[in-house]
Structures are given as structure tokens and as C-alpha cells.
Amino acid sequence: MKFSVFQVSRKGGRLKNEDRMGYCYTRESGLFVLADGMGGHPEGEVAAQLALQSIAALYQHEARPIVKDVKAFLTSAVMAAHQQIMRYAGNKGMLDTPRTTVVAAVIQGNTATWIHCGDSRLYVIRDGELLTRTRDHSHAERPRANAGPEPVNRNLLLTCLGSPTTPLFDVSAPLQLQRGDRIMLCSDGVWGVLDDGVIVHILSSGKPVSDSAPDLAEMALRNGGSHSDNVTLIALEWETPDAPGEKRGVSTDSISDGVFASTIQAGMPSDSELDDLDDDAIERSIAEINEAIKRSAARKG
């Protein structure tokens, strides 16, 4: 596999960053995950981190080096994340449970499949046009057919991980990727202040994703103003690791079967460590991945 990737998370105008994101890959498979911990409930950042860790752990177990049944994996991984959050709340005797949205994608061969719960989104852009995006689990995007006259908060979510009710989720049909396709996972701190046309325009501006993705994040922060939500996204471009000026190209060709690389932290870092995931932190994670690849290649040689 060959792809270019950039991930960024900013606290914005909030007291803390409750968003989490990351990606993992083997020689033949990649997982990209983003979770947005929900305000109004306790420890949203913990729910988001538990979601990432649970999904990544199951992926590491299943991807050897590919996930045999991607749809089944995504379904079981999201449910496992939900159960981990509920277990955490139960062990702490919490009266209200931590909650989070989630969106996750698996890419194998030239095929992408994704799952989402809540209003964290995935966009696919091809040839400067929006090919598809996820449809939020909210009253805004899924209004009731026989709704009464009473006012409804259209931004109210219909489901999430960590809720006492069983979460609802959608799994996509497999999508055959083409060279140059761009995929973005993002929290509502991005799409809530930027319409789809602007998102598509910025991500397909001709710049590498290492430039267009931070441009998008900065625009979302500016539009959100002093009360901006957390702004978090992962953007990748398919099959272009060697694009001019690209700093984050990844080629998995030299990885041996047993190597698993990940930017998802294994522990539960403090809020201060994850309030702003800047370029230096991301570069350190990627440097660690590259070292693992080099060691694998040396052993293989």
C-alpha cells in the first residue's frame, strides 16, 4: 500500500480536547479512526481514547496482515469499544456514562470500507468532487417521517458509544479507490463551521495533504472563533507517497508480516499531553513507525 497522510487535533476554544484520532497499518492493511468525546457527559476524552484503543487492539489481533472480513471486524470493533466504555463507567460507579462518536475506515488492496456512529464524518473526494460522505445519526440528517409539531434540536444525536442503549451504526459498501482519491475523517468541529463545498475545495486544491489538511483545520478554528469546538481530522491521499513536498508519505512494501505500526497511544495519556497534538508529536510517532519499518526490512534482508 502507498498513501500520504496527515493528522491534526486542536483544542480550539474549549477547556480541553475531547477528540482523539490515529491510524495503524500492516504491510497490506490500514486502519484510520477518529472519535469525538461528547460534552455534557463526564470524561468524553476517556470515552474517545477507549474507543481508539479498543478498535486498534482488535485490529492488531485481526490484521495478519489483512482483516479477513472487514465488515464483521468493523462491527465487532465498534461494539467492543462501546462495551469497554460501559465497563469503565461500571467499574467507577458512574451515574452518567462517558460517551463518544466514532468513525473508522479500513483500507486493504484498493478497497476502503468504513463505519460510523454519531456525527463524526468521513468524506471521499475524487477529481475535485465529493464522491460520498457519511450521513450523521442526528435529527438534522435523519428527521422522523411523522414528527409532531413540537420543536426538535436538529443537532441532537440519535446514537453514540457509551449510551445505555445499544448504539446504532452504518457500515459502508466497499469502495474501489483510484490513485489520487482523498479520504478525510473529521469531528464536527470541522464540518460544523465549514460547508461541504469549502471542505472539498480545500482538500482538492492541488496541495499535498500535509498542506491542505492543516489549512482546513486552521480555517475551521478561525470560523469557529473564540468559542471554537475541538478541531480534529485525518486526511489521506491514496497511492501518492512520493508527491513533491510530501512529508508524510507511507509505503508498506518493505514491512514484513509480523510488523504492526500505530500512532494510537497504548496508554491513557493526560489531558495536557493530548490537548494539542502538534506537528512535532505527530512526527515523533511517524519516526517511530519508520524505525520499525527499517528494522523489519533489515531483518528481512
N, C-alpha and C positions, 0 to 999 in steps of 0.2 A: 504494500500500500504506500501511496505517496500523497501527502497533503500538507498544506500550510495552515497554521492555527495561531490564534491569539485569544487570550482570555484576560478579562479585566473586571474588577469589582471596586466600587467606590461607595463610601458611606453616605455621601450627599448631605442633606440637612437633618438627618436622623441622629439620635443619640448613639446608636450602634448599628453595625451592619449585620442584618439577619439573613443575607443572601449567602449561598455557598455554590461553588462550581468547580469542575475539574474534569480531567479525561484520563483514560487508561488505554493501553493497547498492547497487543501481542504482534507477532510477525504478520498475521493475516486478519486481524480483527481490531476494531477500535470502539470504545465506549465514551460518550460525551454526556455529562449530567449537569443539570442546574436545578437548584432548589431555592425557594423564596420563603423563609420563615415568616409566619403570619403575625403581624401586630394585633394587639387586642387579646392575645393569649400569651401565657408565660413561655419564656425561653424558646422563642421562634428560631433563634440561631442554633439551638441544640437540635431541634427537630430537623432543620435543614442539614446540619452536619451528620446526624444519624442516617438520614436518607441517603446522602452521598456515600457514607462508609458502608452501609448495608448493601447498596447496589453494586459498589465497586468490589466488595468482598465476594459476593455471589458471582460476579463476572470473572474474577480471578480464579474461582473454582471451576467455572464452566468453560472458559475460553482456553482450549488446549489443542491447538492455538486458535480454533474457531468455536463459536457457540453453535451447537448443532441445530437447535430450534430457537430462533431469535424471538419470535412472538411469545413462546412459552417462557423464555428467560425473562423478557421484559415484564410480563405479567407477574411472574413469581417474585421478581426482584422488587417491584413496587409494593406488592403485598408484604414482603419480608420487611421492607423499610417501615411500612405502617405498623407492623407488629412490634418492631424494635422501639418505635416511639411510644406505643401503648405500654410496652413492658417498662420502659424508662419511667413513664408517668406513674405506673402502678408501684414500682419499687420505691419511688419517692413519696408516695401517698398524696399525689397532687389532685386537687379538686377539679382543676381545669387542665386539659392536656395541651402540651406544645403541638403546634400544627404547622404544616408547610405545604406548598405546592411543589410540583416536580415535573421536569421534562427530561427525557433521556433518549439518546439515539445510539444505535449500534450500526456500524458500517463494516461490511465484510465483502470481499471481492469488489464489485462495483455497485453494491446494493446498500441502501440506507433504509432502516426501519426505526420508528420511534414510538414513544408512549408519552402521554401527558395526563396530569391530574391537576385541575385548578386552572390558573391563568398565566402560568409561565409558558412562554411560546417557543415554537420552532418555526423558522422561515427557511424556505428553499428558493434561491434566486438563480435563474438561468438566462444567459444572454441579456442581462439588464432588465429582466421582467420577473415579477413574483410568480413563481410556479405553483407554490402552495404554502399554506401556513396552518398551524393548529387552530382549532376553534375552542375558545375558552369555555370552561364549565362555569358560566355566570348567567345571570338573568339578562345581561346585555346581549349575549351571543346565542343564548338558548331560552328565549322567552316562552312562557307557558302558553299553550294554544288557547286555553279557556280561562285566562287570567281575569280576575274580577276588577272592579273599579278602584280598589284600594291602591295607593302608591306603592311601588316596589323599588328598592335600591338596586338599580340595574347592574351595579358593580359587585353586588353581593355574590360570593362564590357558592356554588351548589355542592361542592365536594372538596376535600383536601385529605392529605395524610395526617393522621393523629386525631381525627374526629371520632367520636364514639360510634358513629355509623360507618358501615363498610364503605371505603372510598370507591368512587366511580372513576374510570379512566378510559381513554381511547388508544388503541394501537393502530398504527397506520398500515396500509398495504406496503409491501416492499417497493422502493423506488430505485430504478436503474439510474445511476449517476453518470454524468458526462463530464469530460475534462473541463475545468473552469467553473463548475457548479459551486455556489457558495451556500453554506448552511449556517444559520445563526440560532443559538438558543439564548433566550434573554428573559429577564424578570420584567414585571410590569413597570418598574422604574424607567425602562427604556421605551416600550411601546405606549405607555400611558401618556407620554408627553410628545411623542413623535408619531405621526401617522404612517401608514404602511408605505405610501409613496415616497416619503422622505427616507425611510429606512432602506428601501430598495435603491434609491438614488445614491445614497452614501456608500452602501456596500458594493455597488456595481460601478463605482466612479472610475475604475481603471487602476486604482492604487492597490498595492498588496494588502491583505487583510491585517497585517501588522500596522498599517497606517489607517485604513478605513474604519476598522473596529474601534480604535481609541478616538477617532474623530466622532464616531457615533455616540460613544459614551460621554464625551465632553459636551456634545450638543444636547444630550438628554439632561445633563447636570445644569447647563445654562437655562434650558427651557423650564426645568423644574424649580429654579430659583433657590431662595434661601430655605425653602421647605421641601427640597427635592427628596424623593424617595431614594432608597438604595438603588444604585445603577450597576447591573451585572450582566455580562454577556460572554459567550464563547462563540467565535466565528471561525470557520474553516473554509478553505478552498481546496477542492478535490484535484489531486494529481498535478500540483504545481509547487513542489518543494524547492525548486531552484529558480523561482521567479526573481528578476532583478530587484535588489534591495530587500528581499525577504529574509528576515532574521530567524523565523521560527518554522523553517521547513523540516518536515519529518519524513524519512524514508525508512520503512521497516524491513527492507530487503535483507539486511545483514543480521537481523535478530534470529537467534536460534529458538527452537520450540519451547524451551523452558523459561524464557525471559518474559517478565511481565513488568511494564513500565507504567508509572502513575504519577499524576500531580495531585491526587487526592490524599490528604494527610491522614495517617492512620489513627492518630490520637484525637483528643478533643481540645484543640488549642484555645487559648483565652481570647476574649473579645478583642483585646488590644492587638493581638497578632493578626487578626483577620478583619479588622475594621477597614483597612485599605490594602488590598493585595496589589502592590505596585509592580513596576517592571522588574525591579531587582529581585523581588521574591519569586516572580514567575521565571526569570532567567535562572535562578538557582535551582528551581525544580526541574527545568528543562536540561540544565547542565548535568544534574544527577541522572536523568534519563539517558542522556548521551553517553555518560560514563558507563552505564550498564550495557548499552549497545556495543561500545568499544570492547568491553571485557568479553561480552558474548562472541563478538566477531573474532577476537584473539584466540579464544578457546576453540572456536570452530575451525580457525585456520591452522 
